Amino acid sequence: MTTKMANERRATTTVTVISQPENSPDDIKVGIQLAVSDNIPPAMEVINRQTPLVNIIKSLCDKFKLKDPRHYQLQFDETHVQPPPIYITEENRDKIKNGGILKLDFSPQEMSSSMAEGFGSGNIAKEKIRTLAKLAVDVTFVEHFVTQNGLTHLAKFIVAVAKSRDFSKKSGYALSAFVDIMDHDIVSWETVSEEVLESVLWYMDVKTQPDILAIKSALEILEWAVLKSSVGKNFVTGARVDMDHFISTLKTRDVEIQVACISLLNAILNFSPKERKNQIRKKLFSQPTRQLIWENIFTGPIGKEMSFQLYSLQTRLFNLLAERLNGAINVRDPAALKEIAQLRRIAFEDDSETVQQTATLSETRDFTKLGFKTPAEPLQEFSHAPPGALALDCMAFFAHQYTQQYRQVVLENSRERSDDQDCPFAQASVQLTQLLADILRIGEPPCDQLGEDDRTYYPMFFFKDKPFEECFCVCIQRLTKTWKEMKASLPDFNKVLMVVKEQITRAFDEKPHTFDSLKIKLNNWSFARIQEARQEELEKKEELKRQAKPIRELRDMIRPEIEEVVRQQRINRMVEGCHFRPVKATKTHKFVYCKLSPNGKVLHYGISTSDQTVPEVLQSINILDICDIRESDDSKSKIKAIVLVKQDKEEIQLIADSQREHDVWLDGLHALTGKPINSEQAQSDLDELLSMELKLRLLDAEGINFPDEPPPVPPLPANLHFVTA
């Protein structure tokens, strides 16, 4: 702090400001806290929103007996206004709230001058650097700080501390202030020298630097340097920088540091040359690094920001396979020919070490069993990209790493049956490789945020050195099982692929953590379960569509018509007649035959000895003479008896052979006597007929989304002159 500022602080006298009445709507009450006297509670003051800040500050300085108001400026209280700014200017004074707390402190010019002076002398107190870290988020302060060469002095301080290896807590504040100052884009990142960046690397040494703030700020500086500076890009992505500098910071178990580390790795992978990317990939997929990532990141809760960074890292690592995916194989490539021969040898346990480049009769037969379209030249299968060479890589990995499963898949599908029901392994592998590349979006840059489509990360891809190939090995086994479940043949190839894609997608949606978990989830999604899920989704979609207001109105409109159809069907069934069982059957009284007259007014009934004969003599009862219809469970039958009560109190009991027949006659009798039809069977028939009628009427509207509300009716024209006779 300059001598002048120190003297003014000593001369300061705290004065209690008397509240003034509000004179206009622009007057607001605020608390004024002197920054030099934090132990004194704020005093109330009435200020006017339209009064210039210069006048307000002058008035406050007069009340508090402070010399030269130019050295002071109002600040927001950080506990009341988030996020920054800190200093109040004419541009941001609208954030002042009635009842808020304001601080009267030294102006940004005075503070920045004091900071720059301290860095320039090489003797700056820790508290002053801490204040700098707090003020660095305010653009007003930063503008003055940069103008007075404060940033240059800060950079020299960072380099000096790194060279002296004399670490202290103020180093973390210095790095944090550097990040926030550069974040305002007042100074270009191109001005940051390689010397500063090399010094920053030292601050990330977890063994020597336990300060979390220093490590986090150092990672952020390097990331911004890669993103916004050609010097930083060349330095950080170059071979001189050891990846261990970054990866070791994951051991801290501090979430912010871990996020910053993964974010920096993403930036390096995005801008590094091809060879450097492959080195980074090799380092990340090494056993120690995979173990470190698994133990320090995936064993605890993962927040939204870390999820996004892991997704970006996963995408960029998979994109390193794009060259193999889009690279076609030359049919005369010696290395590829050798790999093809190894596939044949492992599958059929041929121990011959000689690799002939012209296919013999035996080789042609074996390559046919392996499922190649052109067994004479099997490499033709990989001459088209995508999936190109990546498909051969996956097949070779499966054969070498999971030999037993590879042989089982090949031998189970190489029986040369005439019905073409064997799954062609080679063709399936090529198509599956392309399918997985599409699902994982290989070759596409990561999106700006999560939640778009199915873009997310999967922990299992960080736990194996070749995650794509591992995923292929699990999925190819599921593909062959699905082929068998569908009883597919070669013409059904595309149908099988569609089902497999759905199986993989649904399994991925369940977020498997390991490939063993993925295998279990894939096996759970059998072809039968996929069919069930499709049917359920279709029914839900139809149900949702039926809930649209226009559909509900249409349903209500046609409902009376369908109810009449159900009612008439019940009456027609009664006209056909039916045999019922009596409550107490005898040799001559085994059945009661009953039928309705064609005009629907008279019910005829009589005793029958067989359910195939109609009694010659029938008694009659007028429908109008039936005074009550009820159900009785007094009989020993599981089906309740229909009891017809005549006006003379005589009862006729009818026991149907089935519940459906019981419901039909009960509904028919209710319809004839003017009662509602309410049986479960009637409701089921009504719903089914309504659904069918709706589908028929909406055939031409397939795929149309109905609005919840009808479009507004346009207003009438001003006149009807356009109407001609």
N, C-alpha and C positions, 0 to 999 in steps of 0.2 A: 504494500500500500504506500503511495507517495506520502511525503511529509505533509503536504497541504491537506490530503484526505484524512490523515491521522489527526491533525490539529482540529479539523472541523468536527470529527467524531468526539474529541475530548470537550469541545466547546458546546456540544449539543445539550439542550435542556428539554426534558419532556414536559409538554404542556397538555393538559386535558382540554380537548376541544368540546365546546358546549354545543349540544344539538340545536339545530335551527329548524324552524317549521318549514314544511314543504310549501313552496310558493307557486309551483306550476307542475303540470304533468311530467315535465322533463327532469324534475328534481328527484334524486334518489338518495337513500341513506346507505352509507357504507362505513365500515370500520377501517381506520387508518392505523397501521402498525409500523412503528419506526424500526427499520432493520437493525439499527445499532442498539436497540433496547428490546430484545425479544421477550424479556421477562415481564414487561409491562403490557397489560391487556390492551387490545385495540380501543381507540376512542372513536366515538361516532361523529360523523361529519356529513353534511348535506352538500352534494355537488350537482351541478346541472349538466345534463347530457350535451347541451349545445355550447357550453363554455369551453374555449380552447384549453387543451391540457397545460399549455405554458402558463396560463393565468391561474389554473388550479394549483399547479406545483408552486408557483410564486406565493400564493396565498398560504399554502401549507408550510412553506419554509419560513414565512413571516411569523406564523403562529408558533412554530417550534424553534424559532430563533436560529435558523440555519443560514449560513452565509452563502451567497451566490447560488441562486436556484438553478443555474445552468449545469451545476455538478450533480443534480439529482433527477430522478425519474421514478414514476410509479411502476410497481410490479404487481402482477396477479399473485395471489397466494396459491402455491402449487396444490394445496389440498382442496381448493375450491374450483379450479379451472384445469381441466384435463381434456385434450393434451395441451402442450405449450401453444402459444408463446408465453414468455415470462414478462417481458417489458410491455407496458401499455403504450400504444401509439394511436394516432388518429384513425388508422385503418382498422385496428382491432378493438377499439374502445367500446364497441357495441356488445362485447362479451361481459362488460361490467354489469353485475346483477344487483338489484336492490337487496340490501342486507348482506352483501358480499364483503370479503376482507381484502384490503389492498395494502401493499408495503411501499414505504418510501425509502428508497435506497439510492446509492450512487448510480449515475447515468451509465449507459453502455460505453460512452466515450471514456469516462474515467476508469471504469472497470477494465476495459480492454487495454488501456494505456498502462494500468498497473500490472496486468498479467504479462504483457509484452516486455515491460521493463524487468520484471522478475526473471523471465526466461532468458533475456539478453544478458543479465548479470551472472547467469549460471547458478544462482542461489535462490531457489523458489521454495516456499514452504508447502508442505503436503496439503494444508488446509486450503491454500490458494488454488492448487491444482484441482482439488475436489470441487471448489467453487466454479472453476473453469468447466469441469465436466458437467455441472448442472446448467451453466449458462450457455453451453455449446448448442443446445437444442433451439435457442432463440436466434432467429435470423437477424434481428436488429443488432444484437451484440456481436454476432459473427462477422457482419459486414465491417464493423469498426475494428474488430480484432485482426481481420485479414489485412485491412488497410494499413495497420501499424506493424506489419510484418510479424504478427504473433504466430501465424501458422508456420512460418519458416523457423522461428525459434523453437516452437513445439517439436517439429521434425528433428531438429538438431539435438534436442533433449532426449528424444526417443532413441536416437542413434548412440548418443553418449552413454546412456544407461546400459544399452545392450553391450557396448564395447567394454565398459568397466565391470560388467557382470555384477553390479551393485544393485540388486533388486530391492525395491521397497514398494509399499502399497501405493505410493503416488504414481508408479508406472502404469498400474491398471487404470487410474483416472486419466492419465495422459493419453493412453491409447483410446479410451472411450471418448474423450473429447475430440481426438483426431477424427474418429469415425463420424461423429455427429456434425463436426464442422464441414467435412467433405460431403456429407449427405445433402447439404444445402445447394450444391452445384454452383457455388460462387467461384470456386477454384477447380480447374480441370484436374482429373486424376492423371493426366499425362505429365503433370508437374511433379508427381511423386517419383523420386529417384529409386534406382535399384538398390542403393545403399540403405535407404529406409526400409524397403521390403525385405532385404536380407537381415536387417536388425529385427524386424517383426517376427521372423522365423524363430529367433531365440526365445521370444516370449511364450511360444507354444510348447516349450519343453516342460512336460508335466512333472518330470523328476526334480527340476530346479525351480520351477515357477508354480507354486500352489495357488496363486491368485486367480480365481474364476473369472473375474472381470477382465484381467489382462489376456487370458487365453481366448475368451470369447471375442474381445475386441480385435485381437490379432487375426483371428480367423475371418472376421468380417472385413478387415482391411485388405487381406489377400484376395478375398472373393470379389470385392469391388474393383480391385486392381486388375483382376483377370477380365472382368466384364467391361470396364471402361477405359483401360489404358493399354496401349500397345506394348509399352515397357513392362508393365505388370504381367501382361499375357505371356510375353516371351520368357520372363523370368520364372513365373510360377509353373507354367506348363513345360518348362525346359527340364532336361535330364539332371541338371545340377541339384534340383530340389528333391530330396528324398521323401517318398510318400509316407514314411514312418512319422515324419513331423506332424502330418495331419491325423493319421489313423490312431496314433497313440493318445490323442486328446479324447477319444471315446472312452478311455478308462476312467475318466473323471466321474462318470455317472450323472453329471449335471446335464439336464435336458437341453438347456439353451446352448451349451457348448456342443452337444451331440448334433443338434439341428444345424448349427453353424458349420460343423465339420462336414456333414453330409451335403449341405448346400455348396460348400467350397469344392467338394469332389465333383458335384454336378457341373459346376462352372468349368473346372479343369477338363473334364471329359468332353464338354461341349466345344472347347476351343483347342484342344491338343491335337497334334498331328497323329496320323494313323499308328505309327510305331509306338508313340507314347501312350495312346489309348490302350493298345494291347498290353503294354507293360503294367498299366494301372489295373486292367482287368485281371491279369495274372496275379497281381498283388492282392487284390480284393478277394479273389477266389482261392487264395492259399489257405491252408488249414488253420494257421494261427489267426489270420484276419477274420475268417468266417466264424471261428470260435469266439473271438473278441466281440464281433458284432452281435452274435446270438446272445451271449451272456450279458452284454451291457445295454442292449436296445430292446430285444424281443422278450426279455423276461419280465418287463414291467409294462405299465400302461403307456400307450402311444397316443400323443396328442395330434391335433389336426395338422399343424405345421410339419411335424416329423413325418406324418403319413404322406403328405405331399412330397417331401424331399425323398422319401424312400421310393415312392412311385416314380419320381423323375429319375432316380438312380437306376432302378430296375429297367425303365424304358431305355435309357442310354446304354446300359450294358447289353441289353438284347439287340439294340441297333447295331452293335459291333458284328452281329451275325448277318447283317444285310448284304455284305459283300459275297458271302458264300450263298446266301439265299438267291441273289440275283446273278450269280456267276454260273454259266453253263459249263458242263464238263466236255472236253474234247474226247471223242470216242477212242482216240489213240493215246490218251494220256497214260504213261506207264504206271504212275502211282495209283491212278483210279483203277486200272486193269488189275493191278496187284490186290487192291482192296476187294474188288469184285470176286477175284479168285478165292480170297480168304472167306468171304461170305459163303461161297459154295462149299469150301472145305470144312468149315465149322458146322454147317447145316447137315452135311452128309458124312461127316467124320472121315474125310478123305485126307490121309496123311501125306499125300504126294506134295513135294516142295517145288515141283516144276510148274511154272506158270506159262502156259502156251497162249499166244495172242490170237491164234486161230482156233475157234471153238470146234472141238471134236463132237462126235455123235453123242457120247456120254455127257459131255458138258452142256450141250444143247438141251438134252433131256432134263438135266438138273436145274438149269436156269428156267426151264418151263415150269418145273415144280416150285421154284422160288417165286413164280408169278410175274416174270418179265414178259412184256408184250413182244419183244424181239429177242428171243433167247440166243440167236446167233450173234447178236451185238447188244448185250445187255446195257452197255453204257448209253445207248440211245435213250433210255428212260430218263437220264439226267442231263440230256443235251438241251433241254428247254428250261428257261428260268423265268420266274421262280417255279419251283423251289430249288432247281439247280443242284449245286454241290452239297447244299445243306441236307438234302434228303439222304444222300449217300453217307454223309457224316453220321446221321442219326441211326441208319441201319448198321453201320460198322460199330458204333458205340453199343448198340443193343446186342450185337453178336459177341463182342469181346467182353462186355461187363456183365451181361446176363445170359450167358451161353445156354444154360439149361432151358430157360424160358424161350429163348430164340429158337432152339431146336424143336421145342414142343409146338410153338406156333407154326413153324414151317412144315413139320411132318404132319400135323393135323390137317393141313390145308394143301397137301401135295399128293393126294390119292388118285389124281387123274380120272375122276369120275366123269361120266358122259353128260351128266345133268348140269355141269358148270356150277355146282354148289360149293366148291372150294373157294375160299377167300384168297385172291392173288396177293401174296405178301408184299412183293415189290411195288406193285401198283398202289396197294393200300398205303404203303409207307410214304410214297411220293405225295399222294393226296392228303394224308394226315399231316405231313410236314407243312404243306401249304395251308392247311386248315389251322394248325397251331400258330403259324406265323400271322395269319389274319386275326385270330382271337387275341393274340398278344400284341398286335399292331407293330410288328417289326418293320422298321424303316420310317415310321411316323414319329415326328418330334413329340415330346410330352406336352400335354395341354397345360394351360395356365393355372388351372385349379382342379381339384378333385370334384367328383359328382357328375361329370359329363359321361354319359353312357355307362359303360362298365369299366371305366379306367380306375384302377386301384393297384395296390401292391400286394404281394403274397410272400409271407415269410419263408416259405419253402424254397423260393428262388435264390435266397441268400445263404442257403445251408449246404449247397452242393457246388462242386467246381465246374460242372457242366449242366446247369439247370434245365436248359431247353432240351437237351438230349435225354435227361432223366425223365422229363415230362413226356417225351415221345415214347419212352419205354413203357410207361404206365398206360398211356392211351392206346398204343397199338394192341395191347392185350385186351383192352376193353373193346376195341373195334372188332377183333375176331370173335369175341363172345357175342357181341350184338349181331354179327353176321349170322351166327348159328341160331340165335333167338328169333331172328326174323325169317329164318329158313330161306335166306337170300341166294340169288344166283347172279351171274355177271350183269344181266340187264338191270338188276336192282342196286347197282353200285352207288349211284348218286343218292338213292333213298337211304341207304345205310349211312352214307356220309352225313346226311342231314340229321339223322337220329343221333349219330356220334357227336356232332357239333352241339346238339342240344344237351346231350349227356355231359359233355365237358363244361359247357357254359353253366349248367345248373350246379355241377360239382364245384366250380370256381366260385359261384355265388355263395356257397356255404363256407368260404374262407378257410380252406385246409392249411394247416401250419406246416405239415411235412408231406413228403411224397407218399408215405405209407397211409397217411390220412386221406390223401387224394385218391389213392387206389380203393380204399374202403368206400368213399363217397361215390366213386364212379360205379363200383359194383352194386351199390344200393340203387343207382338209377338204371335199372334194367329196362329192356324194351317195353315190358308189360307196364312198369311204373310210368314210363314216359307217356304211354298211351292213356293211362289213367289221368296223369297230370294235364295232358292236352284236353281231355274231355271235361275235366273240372274247370279249366280255364275258359273253355268254350261256353260252358254253362254259366259261369260267372259273367262272361262278356255279354251273353244274351240277357241275363237277368239285369245287368246294369243298363243295357239298352232299353229293356222294358220299363225301367224306372224313369225314363225321359218323359217329360210332361205331355208331348204330343202322342207318345205311344200309350200313356195311361188314358188319355182322353179317347183315343181310338178303341182301346180295350173296353172302356166303359160304354162306348157307343154300340159295340157289337155284342156285348154281354147278354142283353135281353134276347137277342136272336139265338144265341147259343144255348141259353137256358131253355128256350122253347124247344130246341132240337133235342136236348136231353129229356125234357118232359115228354115229348112225343115218342121218343124211343122207349121209355118205360111203359107207356100206354100200349104201344104196338106189341111189346113183349107180352103184356097181359092178354092181348087179343089172341096171341098164338096159343095160350094155355100152358099149364104146368101141373105136374103131379107133386103133391105135398104128402108128408107123412102125418097121420093123426097122432094125438097125444097117447092113446092106447090102441095099438094095432091088434087085430084079430085075423084069423084065417080068411075071413070074408071082408074084412075092413082093414086092408093093408095100406091103401093110398086114398087121398082126397084129391080129385081132379078139379081144377078151377080154371075158368077162362072168362074173359070180358067180352061182352057183345061188341060187334063192330062199331056200333054207334056210341059206345062208351058209357051207356046208361044203366046196364044190367050186368050183374055178376052171376054166372052160372057155376054150380058146384055139384059134385056127386061122388059116391063111393066107388072105388075101383080096386080090383084084386091084383092088378099089374100096372107097372109104370109105363107100359107100352100100349095100353088100351084106354079107350074113352068110354065111360059109362053111357048106356043107352038112355037112362032116365036122369035128368039133371034138375036140381032145384034152382030157384032163382031168387036173387035179392037185389032190390033196386038200390042203386048207389045212394039215392037220397034217403033211403031207410037206414043207412049206416050212421049211427049217432056217435060212435067213438072208435078210434083205431089205436091200439096200444101194443106194447111188446111184453111178453111174459117169459120168465126163465124158470117156470115151475117144472118144465119137462126135463127129462134126463139128457136131452141132446145139448151139445155145446152151442148150438144155434138157437137163439131165442125164437119163441113162437109169435106169429102175428095173430093178434086177437081182434076179430071184428065183432062189435057189439051192435045188435039190432035194436030197434026202438022197443021191442017187447022184451028186452033184456036177454034175449037168447044170444049165445056166443058161438062163434065159429073160429076154431084154432087151426092155423096153417104153419107147418114146420118144413122149411125148405131144406133141400139136400146140401146147399152150399151157401156161404155168407153172401156171395154176389147175387144169387137168385133171391135171397131174402131181401137184400137192399133194393133190388130192382122192383119187386112187388110192393114193398113198403113205400118206396118213392112214388110208384104209380098210383097207389091208393091215396097217398097224400095229395098228389096232383089232381086226382078226380074229385076229392072233397075240398079242394081249395086251400090246402095247407102247404107250407113251404117244404121244398125238397132239401133235406139237410144231411143225408147220409155221407159217409166218407167216400163211398164209391161214386156217388153223384158229383161230389166236389172234385174228385180225381178226373172223372170224365169231362167235367166242365173245363178244368184247367188245361187238359190235354187238347181239347177241341179249340179252346181260345188261342192256345199257343200255335196250333197248326194254322188257324185262320189268320192270325197276325203275320206269320211267316209268309203265307201265300199273298197277302195284301202288300207286304213290304219287299217282295222280290225285286221290284224295280228300284228300290231305295237302298240296295246293298252298298255298304261302305259310306253312306251319308251320315254325318253327325247331326242329329236333330238338336236345335236350340231348346233351352229350357223355357224360353218365352217366345211367343210368336212375334214376328217383326211388326213394328208399329204401323198402323194404317196411315197412309199419307193424308194430309189435309185436303179438303175440297179445293178445287181451283177457284180463282177469283170470279170467273164467269165460265159459261158453257158455250162460248161462241164457236169453239172448234167443232161442235156437233153439227153435222150437216144432215139435211133431210134425206 
